[in-house]
């Protein structure tokens, strides 16, 4: 283990989640931003690139962007704490599972559309989301859940994962590796495995590729938001062509993974066509 857990407690000032949310504009970047600063490792470039995961992966309504952001921050901290990459990735997956359990206990769902009551692809539905004040629920959720997400992540990253390390750990990390990601980036996305924390939701390998391609796209221009960008849209289009429009891991693979079955799935070449497709979308080595 590289570093022991810091003793300082969550301080909501000066990073009030509501204020951060209003400033940054997306739930995914908000939680990533807040947890990164709690762990004392801001990463503005990576934070901007997570914008497209807001609204449930390019506003498709799947897992709430707050979960993607919290998962990535936990992965980044796991990388800093553990020398062994597989152990760090395994802890990132476990931390993500704990984070998601906490979120479900509060909201009863992980899905953006069920939380917001909004189809962000529909202009009227999007307008209604603001006109009815439903967006305020998302602000309150960020405000109330961020402290809990921080403590859950810290607690999860103290646990041992040695008994779980017996092969490839994360489909999202494997796609990242093939796309030229650094070791740190591979661990950052590790928790996306199996549809985010092995939940069977929107494909974690897809989310990993969207983030990496957005990151590369951002590096070529000065922007404040990457919510809509051609690199992410092209990645999604290529993915949907291979999966016949399916995005949910459980629907694509026909199972909801455990840690063991997910590792076996990867070892046996599962999702090979999808991984090859996503790797081919890379817009540059990261």
Short mmCIF file of the C-alpha atoms (twelve columns), coordinates in Angstrom:
data_MODEL
# 
_entry.id   MODEL 
# 
loop_
_atom_site.group_PDB 
_atom_site.id 
_atom_site.type_symbol 
_atom_site.label_atom_id 
_atom_site.label_alt_id 
_atom_site.label_comp_id 
_atom_site.label_asym_id 
_atom_site.label_seq_id 
_atom_site.Cartn_x 
_atom_site.Cartn_y 
_atom_site.Cartn_z 
_atom_site.pdbx_PDB_model_num 
ATOM 1   C CA . UNK A 1   0.000   0.000   0.000   1 
ATOM 2   C CA . UNK A 2   1.399   3.370   -1.034  1 
ATOM 3   C CA . UNK A 3   -0.346  5.798   1.291   1 
ATOM 4   C CA . UNK A 4   -2.482  5.526   4.376   1 
ATOM 5   C CA . UNK A 5   -5.866  7.215   4.529   1 
ATOM 6   C CA . UNK A 6   -5.748  10.884  5.404   1 
ATOM 7   C CA . UNK A 7   -7.318  11.751  8.725   1 
ATOM 8   C CA . UNK A 8   -9.026  14.973  7.692   1 
ATOM 9   C CA . UNK A 9   -12.799 14.899  7.511   1 
ATOM 10  C CA . UNK A 10  -15.056 16.114  4.748   1 
ATOM 11  C CA . UNK A 11  -15.381 19.884  4.791   1 
ATOM 12  C CA . UNK A 12  -18.332 21.113  2.702   1 
ATOM 13  C CA . UNK A 13  -16.784 24.571  2.397   1 
ATOM 14  C CA . UNK A 14  -15.587 25.978  0.084   1 
ATOM 15  C CA . UNK A 15  -16.821 23.210  -2.245  1 
ATOM 16  C CA . UNK A 16  -20.545 23.247  -1.564  1 
ATOM 17  C CA . UNK A 17  -21.916 20.629  -3.983  1 
ATOM 18  C CA . UNK A 18  -24.818 22.824  -5.091  1 
ATOM 19  C CA . UNK A 19  -22.446 25.666  -5.859  1 
ATOM 20  C CA . UNK A 20  -20.010 23.360  -7.662  1 
ATOM 21  C CA . UNK A 21  -22.857 21.794  -9.633  1 
ATOM 22  C CA . UNK A 22  -24.114 25.187  -10.804 1 
ATOM 23  C CA . UNK A 23  -20.613 26.229  -11.817 1 
ATOM 24  C CA . UNK A 24  -19.559 23.040  -13.618 1 
ATOM 25  C CA . UNK A 25  -22.906 22.143  -15.141 1 
ATOM 26  C CA . UNK A 26  -22.872 18.333  -14.968 1 
ATOM 27  C CA . UNK A 27  -23.431 15.890  -12.131 1 
ATOM 28  C CA . UNK A 28  -20.617 13.613  -13.303 1 
ATOM 29  C CA . UNK A 29  -17.972 16.323  -13.149 1 
ATOM 30  C CA . UNK A 30  -19.368 17.677  -9.884  1 
ATOM 31  C CA . UNK A 31  -18.788 14.465  -7.898  1 
ATOM 32  C CA . UNK A 32  -15.458 13.793  -9.603  1 
ATOM 33  C CA . UNK A 33  -14.348 17.340  -8.766  1 
ATOM 34  C CA . UNK A 34  -15.475 17.157  -5.126  1 
ATOM 35  C CA . UNK A 35  -13.924 13.766  -4.349  1 
ATOM 36  C CA . UNK A 36  -10.689 14.645  -6.127  1 
ATOM 37  C CA . UNK A 37  -10.291 17.677  -3.924  1 
ATOM 38  C CA . UNK A 38  -11.179 15.724  -0.812  1 
ATOM 39  C CA . UNK A 39  -8.339  13.359  -1.743  1 
ATOM 40  C CA . UNK A 40  -6.199  16.456  -2.482  1 
ATOM 41  C CA . UNK A 41  -5.523  15.554  -6.122  1 
ATOM 42  C CA . UNK A 42  -7.439  17.854  -8.507  1 
ATOM 43  C CA . UNK A 43  -7.376  16.773  -12.160 1 
ATOM 44  C CA . UNK A 44  -9.167  19.435  -14.188 1 
ATOM 45  C CA . UNK A 45  -8.439  17.886  -17.573 1 
ATOM 46  C CA . UNK A 46  -9.852  14.505  -16.586 1 
ATOM 47  C CA . UNK A 47  -12.808 16.160  -14.855 1 
ATOM 48  C CA . UNK A 48  -13.880 18.084  -17.951 1 
ATOM 49  C CA . UNK A 49  -13.687 14.893  -20.009 1 
ATOM 50  C CA . UNK A 50  -16.212 13.102  -17.800 1 
ATOM 51  C CA . UNK A 51  -18.978 15.537  -18.807 1 
ATOM 52  C CA . UNK A 52  -20.461 13.143  -21.429 1 
ATOM 53  C CA . UNK A 53  -21.288 10.555  -18.753 1 
ATOM 54  C CA . UNK A 54  -23.814 12.961  -17.228 1 
ATOM 55  C CA . UNK A 55  -27.434 12.154  -17.864 1 
ATOM 56  C CA . UNK A 56  -26.703 8.445   -17.894 1 
ATOM 57  C CA . UNK A 57  -24.037 8.169   -20.656 1 
ATOM 58  C CA . UNK A 58  -24.576 10.857  -23.301 1 
ATOM 59  C CA . UNK A 59  -27.942 11.675  -21.731 1 
ATOM 60  C CA . UNK A 60  -29.347 8.204   -22.490 1 
ATOM 61  C CA . UNK A 61  -30.826 7.955   -18.973 1 
ATOM 62  C CA . UNK A 62  -28.756 5.092   -17.596 1 
ATOM 63  C CA . UNK A 63  -26.564 5.289   -14.456 1 
ATOM 64  C CA . UNK A 64  -26.557 8.705   -12.801 1 
ATOM 65  C CA . UNK A 65  -23.488 10.750  -13.663 1 
ATOM 66  C CA . UNK A 66  -22.736 11.239  -9.972  1 
ATOM 67  C CA . UNK A 67  -21.924 7.533   -9.799  1 
ATOM 68  C CA . UNK A 68  -19.507 7.682   -12.718 1 
ATOM 69  C CA . UNK A 69  -17.756 10.683  -11.181 1 
ATOM 70  C CA . UNK A 70  -17.485 9.165   -7.707  1 
ATOM 71  C CA . UNK A 71  -16.271 5.870   -9.164  1 
ATOM 72  C CA . UNK A 72  -13.523 7.532   -11.172 1 
ATOM 73  C CA . UNK A 73  -12.326 9.548   -8.179  1 
ATOM 74  C CA . UNK A 74  -12.204 6.376   -6.086  1 
ATOM 75  C CA . UNK A 75  -10.218 4.688   -8.838  1 
ATOM 76  C CA . UNK A 76  -7.753  7.551   -8.971  1 
ATOM 77  C CA . UNK A 77  -7.232  7.306   -5.214  1 
ATOM 78  C CA . UNK A 78  -6.859  3.517   -5.427  1 
ATOM 79  C CA . UNK A 79  -4.044  3.999   -7.936  1 
ATOM 80  C CA . UNK A 80  -2.229  6.351   -5.568  1 
ATOM 81  C CA . UNK A 81  -2.572  3.981   -2.598  1 
ATOM 82  C CA . UNK A 82  -1.588  0.631   -4.098  1 
ATOM 83  C CA . UNK A 83  1.562   -0.424  -5.933  1 
ATOM 84  C CA . UNK A 84  -0.004  -3.493  -7.524  1 
ATOM 85  C CA . UNK A 85  -2.201  -2.482  -10.471 1 
ATOM 86  C CA . UNK A 86  -4.519  -5.474  -10.227 1 
ATOM 87  C CA . UNK A 87  -5.076  -4.855  -6.532  1 
ATOM 88  C CA . UNK A 88  -5.749  -1.169  -7.186  1 
ATOM 89  C CA . UNK A 89  -8.248  -2.039  -9.927  1 
ATOM 90  C CA . UNK A 90  -9.990  -4.604  -7.734  1 
ATOM 91  C CA . UNK A 91  -10.325 -2.040  -4.937  1 
ATOM 92  C CA . UNK A 92  -11.719 0.470   -7.423  1 
ATOM 93  C CA . UNK A 93  -14.426 -2.029  -8.394  1 
ATOM 94  C CA . UNK A 94  -15.230 -2.816  -4.759  1 
ATOM 95  C CA . UNK A 95  -15.329 0.881   -3.853  1 
ATOM 96  C CA . UNK A 96  -17.689 1.530   -6.749  1 
ATOM 97  C CA . UNK A 97  -20.004 -1.238  -5.574  1 
ATOM 98  C CA . UNK A 98  -20.111 0.287   -2.089  1 
ATOM 99  C CA . UNK A 99  -20.709 3.755   -3.509  1 
ATOM 100 C CA . UNK A 100 -23.600 2.436   -5.601  1 
ATOM 101 C CA . UNK A 101 -25.141 0.619   -2.640  1 
ATOM 102 C CA . UNK A 102 -25.107 3.889   -0.725  1 
ATOM 103 C CA . UNK A 103 -26.707 5.735   -3.621  1 
ATOM 104 C CA . UNK A 104 -29.470 3.140   -4.061  1 
ATOM 105 C CA . UNK A 105 -30.312 3.278   -0.366  1 
ATOM 106 C CA . UNK A 106 -30.891 7.006   -0.765  1 
ATOM 107 C CA . UNK A 107 -32.585 7.149   -4.189  1 
ATOM 108 C CA . UNK A 108 -33.932 3.642   -4.740  1 
ATOM 109 C CA . UNK A 109 -32.390 3.534   -8.226  1 
ATOM 110 C CA . UNK A 110 -29.134 4.182   -10.060 1 
ATOM 111 C CA . UNK A 111 -30.766 5.382   -13.271 1 
ATOM 112 C CA . UNK A 112 -30.826 9.024   -14.297 1 
ATOM 113 C CA . UNK A 113 -34.177 8.851   -16.054 1 
ATOM 114 C CA . UNK A 114 -35.899 7.446   -12.969 1 
ATOM 115 C CA . UNK A 115 -34.359 10.180  -10.812 1 
ATOM 116 C CA . UNK A 116 -34.936 13.141  -13.111 1 
ATOM 117 C CA . UNK A 117 -38.193 11.953  -14.743 1 
ATOM 118 C CA . UNK A 118 -36.627 13.373  -17.881 1 
ATOM 119 C CA . UNK A 119 -35.749 12.154  -21.364 1 
ATOM 120 C CA . UNK A 120 -32.886 14.494  -22.165 1 
ATOM 121 C CA . UNK A 121 -33.075 13.623  -25.867 1 
ATOM 122 C CA . UNK A 122 -36.551 15.179  -25.988 1 
ATOM 123 C CA . UNK A 123 -36.599 18.982  -26.019 1 
ATOM 124 C CA . UNK A 124 -39.986 19.253  -24.300 1 
ATOM 125 C CA . UNK A 125 -39.007 16.763  -21.605 1 
ATOM 126 C CA . UNK A 126 -35.765 18.665  -21.054 1 
ATOM 127 C CA . UNK A 127 -37.623 21.976  -20.783 1 
ATOM 128 C CA . UNK A 128 -40.129 20.434  -18.372 1 
ATOM 129 C CA . UNK A 129 -37.239 19.226  -16.200 1 
ATOM 130 C CA . UNK A 130 -36.325 22.858  -15.572 1 
ATOM 131 C CA . UNK A 131 -39.786 24.427  -15.644 1 
ATOM 132 C CA . UNK A 132 -41.102 22.063  -12.964 1 
ATOM 133 C CA . UNK A 133 -38.021 22.557  -10.799 1 
ATOM 134 C CA . UNK A 134 -37.075 18.883  -10.932 1 
ATOM 135 C CA . UNK A 135 -33.479 19.926  -11.513 1 
ATOM 136 C CA . UNK A 136 -33.432 21.147  -7.905  1 
ATOM 137 C CA . UNK A 137 -33.761 17.542  -6.772  1 
ATOM 138 C CA . UNK A 138 -30.447 16.765  -8.491  1 
ATOM 139 C CA . UNK A 139 -28.798 19.716  -6.738  1 
ATOM 140 C CA . UNK A 140 -30.121 18.544  -3.377  1 
ATOM 141 C CA . UNK A 141 -29.028 14.993  -4.079  1 
ATOM 142 C CA . UNK A 142 -25.484 16.119  -4.802  1 
ATOM 143 C CA . UNK A 143 -25.466 18.259  -1.668  1 
ATOM 144 C CA . UNK A 144 -26.721 15.483  0.592   1 
ATOM 145 C CA . UNK A 145 -24.946 12.500  -0.928  1 
ATOM 146 C CA . UNK A 146 -21.452 13.878  -1.610  1 
ATOM 147 C CA . UNK A 147 -20.291 13.644  2.044   1 
ATOM 148 C CA . UNK A 148 -21.570 10.064  2.218   1 
ATOM 149 C CA . UNK A 149 -19.878 9.139   -1.060  1 
ATOM 150 C CA . UNK A 150 -16.580 10.442  0.274   1 
ATOM 151 C CA . UNK A 151 -16.743 8.444   3.488   1 
ATOM 152 C CA . UNK A 152 -17.892 5.290   1.677   1 
ATOM 153 C CA . UNK A 153 -14.994 5.579   -0.791  1 
ATOM 154 C CA . UNK A 154 -12.461 6.083   2.003   1 
ATOM 155 C CA . UNK A 155 -13.766 3.108   3.940   1 
ATOM 156 C CA . UNK A 156 -13.855 0.823   0.893   1 
ATOM 157 C CA . UNK A 157 -10.288 1.656   -0.082  1 
ATOM 158 C CA . UNK A 158 -9.027  0.361   3.272   1 
ATOM 159 C CA . UNK A 159 -10.241 -3.170  2.572   1 
ATOM 160 C CA . UNK A 160 -8.221  -6.056  1.179   1 
ATOM 161 C CA . UNK A 161 -8.850  -7.266  -2.350  1 
ATOM 162 C CA . UNK A 162 -6.145  -9.941  -2.494  1 
ATOM 163 C CA . UNK A 163 -8.683  -12.784 -2.451  1 
ATOM 164 C CA . UNK A 164 -10.373 -11.376 -5.563  1 
ATOM 165 C CA . UNK A 165 -7.299  -10.985 -7.762  1 
ATOM 166 C CA . UNK A 166 -7.182  -13.990 -10.065 1 
ATOM 167 C CA . UNK A 167 -7.059  -12.665 -13.598 1 
ATOM 168 C CA . UNK A 168 -8.287  -9.634  -15.552 1 
ATOM 169 C CA . UNK A 169 -10.142 -7.267  -13.282 1 
ATOM 170 C CA . UNK A 170 -12.075 -4.811  -15.453 1 
ATOM 171 C CA . UNK A 171 -13.382 -4.717  -19.013 1 
ATOM 172 C CA . UNK A 172 -13.204 -0.919  -18.837 1 
ATOM 173 C CA . UNK A 173 -9.525  -1.032  -17.860 1 
ATOM 174 C CA . UNK A 174 -8.735  -3.521  -20.626 1 
ATOM 175 C CA . UNK A 175 -10.293 -1.260  -23.249 1 
ATOM 176 C CA . UNK A 176 -8.385  1.675   -21.772 1 
ATOM 177 C CA . UNK A 177 -5.128  -0.289  -21.976 1 
ATOM 178 C CA . UNK A 178 -5.736  -1.132  -25.630 1 
ATOM 179 C CA . UNK A 179 -6.460  2.518   -26.348 1 
ATOM 180 C CA . UNK A 180 -3.066  3.547   -24.979 1 
ATOM 181 C CA . UNK A 181 -4.119  4.689   -21.515 1 
ATOM 182 C CA . UNK A 182 -1.630  5.108   -18.688 1 
ATOM 183 C CA . UNK A 183 -1.628  2.799   -15.676 1 
ATOM 184 C CA . UNK A 184 -3.307  5.545   -13.671 1 
ATOM 185 C CA . UNK A 185 -6.078  5.955   -16.233 1 
ATOM 186 C CA . UNK A 186 -6.651  2.201   -16.311 1 
ATOM 187 C CA . UNK A 187 -7.255  2.194   -12.563 1 
ATOM 188 C CA . UNK A 188 -9.375  5.332   -12.738 1 
ATOM 189 C CA . UNK A 189 -11.917 3.584   -14.988 1 
ATOM 190 C CA . UNK A 190 -11.656 0.154   -13.358 1 
ATOM 191 C CA . UNK A 191 -14.816 0.619   -11.296 1 
ATOM 192 C CA . UNK A 192 -16.841 0.921   -14.516 1 
ATOM 193 C CA . UNK A 193 -16.544 -2.881  -14.927 1 
ATOM 194 C CA . UNK A 194 -19.639 -4.916  -15.662 1 
ATOM 195 C CA . UNK A 195 -21.888 -1.928  -16.164 1 
ATOM 196 C CA . UNK A 196 -20.445 0.157   -13.290 1 
ATOM 197 C CA . UNK A 197 -19.568 -1.771  -10.139 1 
ATOM 198 C CA . UNK A 198 -20.775 -5.034  -11.752 1 
ATOM 199 C CA . UNK A 199 -24.346 -3.688  -11.654 1 
ATOM 200 C CA . UNK A 200 -25.237 -4.772  -15.182 1 
ATOM 201 C CA . UNK A 201 -26.068 -1.194  -16.220 1 
ATOM 202 C CA . UNK A 202 -24.751 0.875   -19.108 1 
ATOM 203 C CA . UNK A 203 -21.566 -0.676  -20.500 1 
ATOM 204 C CA . UNK A 204 -18.477 0.308   -18.520 1 
ATOM 205 C CA . UNK A 205 -16.135 -0.341  -21.438 1 
ATOM 206 C CA . UNK A 206 -18.179 2.109   -23.495 1 
ATOM 207 C CA . UNK A 207 -17.983 4.725   -20.740 1 
ATOM 208 C CA . UNK A 208 -14.221 4.210   -20.529 1 
ATOM 209 C CA . UNK A 209 -13.783 4.742   -24.275 1 
ATOM 210 C CA . UNK A 210 -16.043 7.803   -24.268 1 
ATOM 211 C CA . UNK A 211 -14.003 9.347   -21.461 1 
ATOM 212 C CA . UNK A 212 -10.642 8.630   -23.107 1 
ATOM 213 C CA . UNK A 213 -11.737 9.919   -26.504 1 
ATOM 214 C CA . UNK A 214 -13.254 13.017  -24.933 1 
ATOM 215 C CA . UNK A 215 -10.049 13.558  -22.978 1 
ATOM 216 C CA . UNK A 216 -8.034  13.512  -26.196 1 
ATOM 217 C CA . UNK A 217 -10.558 15.782  -27.912 1 
ATOM 218 C CA . UNK A 218 -10.333 18.261  -25.023 1 
ATOM 219 C CA . UNK A 219 -6.549  18.410  -25.218 1 
ATOM 220 C CA . UNK A 220 -6.733  19.931  -28.678 1 
ATOM 221 C CA . UNK A 221 -8.921  22.883  -27.684 1 
ATOM 222 C CA . UNK A 222 -9.696  25.197  -24.786 1 
ATOM 223 C CA . UNK A 223 -13.216 24.478  -23.566 1 
ATOM 224 C CA . UNK A 224 -15.297 24.774  -20.427 1 
ATOM 225 C CA . UNK A 225 -17.670 21.912  -21.217 1 
ATOM 226 C CA . UNK A 226 -17.316 18.637  -23.089 1 
ATOM 227 C CA . UNK A 227 -20.907 17.482  -22.610 1 
ATOM 228 C CA . UNK A 228 -21.511 17.445  -26.359 1 
ATOM 229 C CA . UNK A 229 -18.500 16.518  -28.464 1 
ATOM 230 C CA . UNK A 230 -18.033 14.603  -31.731 1 
ATOM 231 C CA . UNK A 231 -15.510 12.154  -30.269 1 
ATOM 232 C CA . UNK A 232 -18.010 10.878  -27.704 1 
ATOM 233 C CA . UNK A 233 -20.848 10.732  -30.212 1 
ATOM 234 C CA . UNK A 234 -18.704 8.791   -32.694 1 
ATOM 235 C CA . UNK A 235 -17.753 6.317   -29.971 1 
ATOM 236 C CA . UNK A 236 -21.392 5.759   -29.075 1 
ATOM 237 C CA . UNK A 237 -22.414 5.333   -32.701 1 
ATOM 238 C CA . UNK A 238 -19.744 2.690   -33.343 1 
ATOM 239 C CA . UNK A 239 -20.700 0.852   -30.152 1 
ATOM 240 C CA . UNK A 240 -24.424 0.798   -30.943 1 
ATOM 241 C CA . UNK A 241 -23.738 -0.593  -34.420 1 
ATOM 242 C CA . UNK A 242 -21.973 -3.585  -32.886 1 
ATOM 243 C CA . UNK A 243 -24.561 -4.135  -30.132 1 
ATOM 244 C CA . UNK A 244 -27.677 -3.459  -32.237 1 
ATOM 245 C CA . UNK A 245 -28.455 -0.445  -30.094 1 
ATOM 246 C CA . UNK A 246 -28.112 -2.208  -26.738 1 
ATOM 247 C CA . UNK A 247 -26.187 -0.340  -24.030 1 
ATOM 248 C CA . UNK A 248 -26.884 -2.283  -20.832 1 
ATOM 249 C CA . UNK A 249 -24.175 -4.770  -19.883 1 
ATOM 250 C CA . UNK A 250 -26.685 -7.316  -18.591 1 
ATOM 251 C CA . UNK A 251 -28.632 -7.268  -21.855 1 
ATOM 252 C CA . UNK A 252 -25.513 -7.506  -24.003 1 
ATOM 253 C CA . UNK A 253 -23.864 -10.337 -22.077 1 
ATOM 254 C CA . UNK A 254 -26.962 -12.116 -20.789 1 
ATOM 255 C CA . UNK A 255 -25.774 -12.073 -17.193 1 
ATOM 256 C CA . UNK A 256 -25.198 -9.887  -14.175 1 
ATOM 257 C CA . UNK A 257 -21.640 -10.490 -13.106 1 
ATOM 258 C CA . UNK A 258 -20.023 -11.369 -9.834  1 
ATOM 259 C CA . UNK A 259 -16.346 -10.554 -9.488  1 
ATOM 260 C CA . UNK A 260 -15.463 -14.163 -10.333 1 
ATOM 261 C CA . UNK A 261 -17.797 -14.531 -13.312 1 
ATOM 262 C CA . UNK A 262 -16.680 -11.188 -14.739 1 
ATOM 263 C CA . UNK A 263 -13.053 -12.287 -14.620 1 
ATOM 264 C CA . UNK A 264 -13.980 -15.592 -16.258 1 
ATOM 265 C CA . UNK A 265 -15.935 -13.751 -18.952 1 
ATOM 266 C CA . UNK A 266 -12.876 -11.683 -19.856 1 
ATOM 267 C CA . UNK A 267 -10.496 -14.659 -19.724 1 
ATOM 268 C CA . UNK A 268 -12.745 -16.550 -22.123 1 
ATOM 269 C CA . UNK A 269 -12.761 -13.700 -24.636 1 
ATOM 270 C CA . UNK A 270 -16.159 -12.286 -23.749 1 
ATOM 271 C CA . UNK A 271 -17.151 -9.008  -25.413 1 
ATOM 272 C CA . UNK A 272 -14.160 -9.307  -27.766 1 
ATOM 273 C CA . UNK A 273 -15.984 -7.690  -30.684 1 
ATOM 274 C CA . UNK A 274 -17.148 -4.799  -28.526 1 
ATOM 275 C CA . UNK A 275 -13.679 -4.231  -27.110 1 
ATOM 276 C CA . UNK A 276 -12.144 -4.278  -30.589 1 
ATOM 277 C CA . UNK A 277 -14.752 -1.819  -31.813 1 
ATOM 278 C CA . UNK A 278 -14.165 0.581   -28.939 1 
ATOM 279 C CA . UNK A 279 -10.386 0.353   -29.285 1 
ATOM 280 C CA . UNK A 280 -10.719 1.304   -32.944 1 
ATOM 281 C CA . UNK A 281 -12.515 4.526   -31.984 1 
ATOM 282 C CA . UNK A 282 -9.405  5.899   -30.269 1 
ATOM 283 C CA . UNK A 283 -8.592  9.420   -31.451 1 
ATOM 284 C CA . UNK A 284 -5.034  9.239   -30.135 1 
ATOM 285 C CA . UNK A 285 -2.792  7.668   -27.519 1 
ATOM 286 C CA . UNK A 286 -3.493  9.014   -24.039 1 
# 
